[in-house]
Amino acid sequence: MNPPLRGKEHIEAVIAGLADGTIDVIASDHAPHAKEKKMRELDQAPFGVVGLETSLGLVITRLIGAGPPRLATVIRKMSLNPARILGIPKGTCKSAPRPT
């Protein structure tokens, strides 16, 4: 990741900002790189981690498991809030109607 999270106090500040509403959005910088670029020597390869596929799992285990925020808050911060900020009429999760 770039920039990486720093010490414990920075991580705790992010968690507090998510819980108190200071931070509106949780997003990943999903920027895949071509395999040939990732296979370079470590100091020549583009940095990054898989974000899109792991972000929700990490948020649930590392943030919700540590206390606030709640799952509903996380879902809003990862879907509805980014869509609202970007003016995209998406971002809601709705269940399908049950068959009768």
Secondary structure, 3 states (H helix, E strand, C coil): CCCCCCCHHHHHHHHHHHHHCCCCCCCCCCCCCCHHHHCCCCCCCCCCCCCCCCHHHHHHHHHHCCCCCCHHHHHHHHHHHHHHHHCCCCCCCCCCCCCC
